[in-house]
Amino acid sequence: MGKLTFLPAGKSVKTRPGQLVTSAAQAARVVIPQRCGGHASCLMCRIVLESGRLSEPTPLERRKMPEEDLRKGIRLACQAKTTGQDCTVRIPESRWKSVVRAALESQRDQEEEW
């Protein structure tokens, strides 16, 4: 058994070898966006492997993901499986969420200037 940690939430869950990252996320109550039901067609469930090891990319994942992304540790959570070793993955912030966060921070900075 290994431990899978999700960033930025900081939540961890024990996993068994071969468990899908999406399944582990669900057990940890961590939301990984997806709308294709795990068929690697929406590409919304991208994660970044920060440390540790996940399974090798599946043939479907290799077809869908640029090789450069795979080399950088960017994977699809609906295809990546745990290996029984401890690892940490980062769930990237959505573009929309980052735009809203930046706008709120800007507004807060302006209010502090008053």
Buried (B, 14 or more C-beta within 10 A) or exposed (E): EBBBBBBEBEBBBBBEEEBBBBBBBEBBEBEBEBEEEBEBEBEBBBBBBEEBEBBEBBEBBEEBBEEEBBEEBBBBBBBBBBBBBBBBBBBBEEEEEEEEEEEEEEEEEEEEEE
